[in-house]
Amino acid sequence: MALLWSLIYVDPLIIASTVGFGIVSVVQSFFDDSGDSMAATARAWARSLVRITRVRVTVEGLEKIDPNRPYIFTANHLSYMDTPVVLSRISVRFRFMAKSELFKIPFLGTHLEQAGHIPVPLEDPRAAVKTLWLAAQTIREKGVSILIFPEGGRSEDGVLQEFKEGAAYIAIKAGVQIVPMALVGTREILAMHSKVFRPGPVTLRIDDPISTEGLKLSDRGELTAKIRERIVAMLNAGH
């Protein structure tokens, strides 16, 4: 939801959906300390956005996910549509990591904070490491999953970038499995720097979860490389 905030004016229906679900989320924040009801509202919003923009989503491998256990979900990052597509199709208890500047935006920041999402201070490496520890603690204490784009940002040209090690760090620290995912087609729906949504097909491919059992933090580089290899293989599967 945060990533699409700057794009809601493109379509009146997107405005109406975002404002409507946003109001519901704020009201829920007064009664729900867990953030679960707000997360459910965010999922409903994501599904509405997919319908409004006429995106046809095909999911491959959904049966590989146990909805009752937490994961670190990792995916390539092509478009602002990536998060709504994932959120609309994977029904687990999600939290997101978002740049800290978004938490300072009136209304949006309140939603992100009260829903339990995690701010990432990109300008402060030491604070960023503390954030990784906080994310792992959140998974252990609340049993929620976290979605991370290991590239650290959207790909400018659609080519998969190198991965940062944060996802592997959190997964090892929390003792949870990592689920590699590949998004195909979201760049054609909403390209970087574009504010025009184009209807079309999107495929979300889900690979087998990768165990972190017995791994140490010193293994995070090797684990990160494995995640990237899995995603590359899924991206190439359709060619």
C-alpha positions in Angstrom: 0.0 0.0 0.0 2.8 2.4 0.9 4.5 2.1 -2.5 1.4 3.0 -4.4 0.6 6.1 -2.3 2.0 8.5 -4.9 0.0 6.9 -7.7 -3.5 6.9 -6.4 -4.6 10.0 -8.3 -4.2 8.1 -11.7 -7.7 6.6 -11.5 -10.7 7.8 -9.5 -11.6 4.2 -8.6 -8.1 3.8 -7.2 -8.6 6.9 -5.2 -11.9 5.7 -3.8 -10.6 2.3 -3.0 -7.5 3.6 -1.2 -9.4 6.3 0.8 -12.2 3.9 1.7 -9.9 1.0 2.9 -7.6 3.6 4.5 -10.4 4.9 6.7 -11.4 1.4 7.7 -7.8 0.7 8.6 -7.5 3.8 10.8 -10.7 2.9 12.6 -9.4 -0.7 13.2 -6.2 0.7 14.7 -8.1 2.0 17.7 -9.4 -1.5 18.5 -6.7 -3.9 17.3 -3.2 -3.8 18.8 -2.1 -6.9 16.8 -2.4 -5.2 13.4 -4.0 -8.3 12.0 -7.3 -6.7 11.1 -5.4 -3.9 9.3 -3.4 -6.4 7.4 -6.6 -8.1 6.3 -7.9 -4.7 5.1 -4.7 -4.1 3.2 -5.2 -7.5 1.5 -8.7 -6.5 0.5 -7.4 -3.2 -0.8 -4.7 -5.0 -2.9 -7.4 -7.3 -4.4 -9.5 -4.3 -5.3 -6.5 -2.7 -7.0 -5.8 -5.8 -9.0 -9.5 -5.8 -10.2 -9.6 -2.1 -10.9 -6.4 -2.2 -13.0 -7.7 -5.4 -14.8 -4.6 -7.4 -13.9 -5.0 -11.1 -14.6 -2.8 -13.0 -12.0 -1.8 -16.6 -12.4 -0.1 -18.2 -9.3 2.1 -21.2 -9.7 3.2 -23.2 -6.6 0.8 -21.8 -4.0 0.4 -25.3 -2.5 4.1 -25.1 -1.4 3.1 -22.6 1.3 1.7 -23.6 4.7 -0.6 -20.7 5.7 -0.2 -21.5 9.4 3.6 -20.9 9.6 5.7 -17.8 9.1 8.2 -17.3 6.3 10.5 -14.7 4.7 9.1 -14.2 1.2 11.6 -12.9 -1.3 10.9 -11.7 -4.8 12.3 -9.7 -7.7 11.2 -6.1 -7.8 9.9 -4.7 -11.1 7.0 -2.4 -10.3 4.9 -0.7 -7.7 2.4 -3.4 -8.6 4.6 -6.2 -7.1 3.4 -5.8 -3.5 -0.4 -5.7 -4.3 0.0 -8.8 -6.5 1.7 -10.8 -3.8 -0.6 -9.5 -1.1 -3.7 -10.2 -3.1 -2.8 -13.9 -3.7 -0.9 -15.2 -0.7 -3.2 -15.4 2.3 -0.7 -15.4 5.2 -0.2 -12.9 8.0 2.1 -10.4 6.3 4.2 -7.5 7.5 6.4 -5.3 5.3 9.7 -3.5 5.6 9.4 0.0 4.2 11.8 3.0 4.1 11.4 5.1 7.2 10.5 8.3 5.2 7.1 6.7 4.5 6.3 6.5 8.2 6.6 10.3 8.4 3.7 10.9 5.9 0.5 11.9 7.7 -2.2 9.2 7.7 0.0 6.7 5.8 2.6 6.7 8.5 0.0 6.1 11.1 -1.3 3.1 9.2 2.1 1.6 8.7 3.2 2.0 12.3 -0.1 0.8 13.9 -0.3 -2.2 11.5 3.1 -3.3 12.7 5.1 -2.7 9.6 8.9 -2.1 10.0 10.6 1.1 9.1 14.0 0.8 7.4 16.5 3.7 7.9 18.4 3.5 4.7 20.6 6.4 5.5 21.9 4.8 8.7 23.7 1.4 8.3 24.0 0.8 12.0 20.3 1.5 12.5 19.5 -0.7 9.5 21.2 -3.7 11.2 19.1 -3.1 14.3 16.0 -3.1 12.1 17.0 -6.6 10.8 17.1 -7.8 14.4 13.8 -6.2 15.1 12.2 -7.9 12.1 13.5 -11.3 13.3 12.1 -10.6 16.7 8.7 -9.7 15.2 8.6 -13.0 13.4 9.4 -15.0 16.5 7.0 -13.1 18.8 4.1 -12.6 16.5 4.4 -15.5 14.1 4.0 -13.3 11.1 5.6 -13.5 7.6 7.7 -10.7 6.1 7.9 -9.8 2.4 11.3 -8.5 1.2 12.6 -7.5 -2.2 16.3 -8.4 -1.8 17.4 -6.1 -4.7 16.7 -3.2 -2.4 14.6 -1.3 -5.0 12.9 -1.7 -8.4 15.0 -2.7 -11.3 15.3 0.3 -13.7 15.7 -1.9 -16.9 13.9 -5.1 -15.7 17.2 -7.0 -15.3 17.6 -8.7 -12.0 20.0 -6.8 -9.7 22.4 -8.2 -7.1 20.8 -9.2 -3.8 21.4 -7.6 -0.4 21.8 -10.0 2.5 19.0 -8.7 4.8 16.5 -11.4 4.0 18.9 -14.2 4.7 20.0 -12.4 7.9 16.5 -12.2 9.2 15.5 -15.7 8.2 18.6 -17.2 10.0 18.1 -15.1 13.1 14.4 -15.9 13.3 14.9 -19.6 12.3 12.3 -19.6 9.6 12.2 -20.8 6.0 12.7 -18.5 3.0 10.3 -18.7 0.1 11.8 -17.5 -3.3 9.2 -16.0 -5.7 9.4 -14.7 -9.2 7.1 -12.0 -10.6 6.6 -11.9 -14.3 4.7 -9.2 -16.1 4.3 -6.4 -13.5 6.7 -4.1 -15.3 4.4 -4.2 -18.3 1.4 -3.3 -16.0 3.2 -0.3 -14.4 6.7 0.5 -15.6 9.2 2.4 -13.4 8.6 6.2 -13.7 5.2 5.6 -15.3 1.9 6.6 -13.8 -0.2 4.7 -16.3 -1.6 1.3 -15.5 -1.9 -1.1 -18.4 -4.2 -4.2 -18.1 -2.5 -7.5 -18.7 -1.3 -10.9 -17.4 1.0 -11.3 -14.4 2.5 -14.6 -13.2 3.6 -15.2 -9.6 5.8 -18.3 -9.4 6.5 -19.8 -5.9 9.5 -22.1 -5.3 10.0 -24.7 -2.5 10.9 -23.1 0.8 14.6 -23.0 1.7 15.4 -24.2 5.3 17.7 -22.2 7.5 18.0 -24.9 10.1 21.6 -25.2 11.4 22.7 -22.0 9.5 24.8 -19.3 11.1 24.8 -15.6 10.3 28.1 -16.2 8.6 26.2 -18.3 6.1 24.0 -15.5 4.9 26.1 -14.7 1.8 25.8 -18.3 0.5 22.1 -18.3 1.4 21.5 -15.0 -0.5 23.2 -16.5 -3.6 21.0 -19.5 -3.4 17.8 -17.4 -3.2 18.9 -15.4 -6.2 19.7 -18.6 -8.2 16.2 -19.9 -7.5 14.6 -16.7 -8.6 16.7 -16.6 -11.8 15.6 -20.2 -12.6 11.9 -19.3 -12.2 12.3 -16.1 -14.3 13.9 -18.2 -17.1 11.2 -21.0 -16.8 8.9 -19.2 -19.2 11.5 -18.7 -21.9 
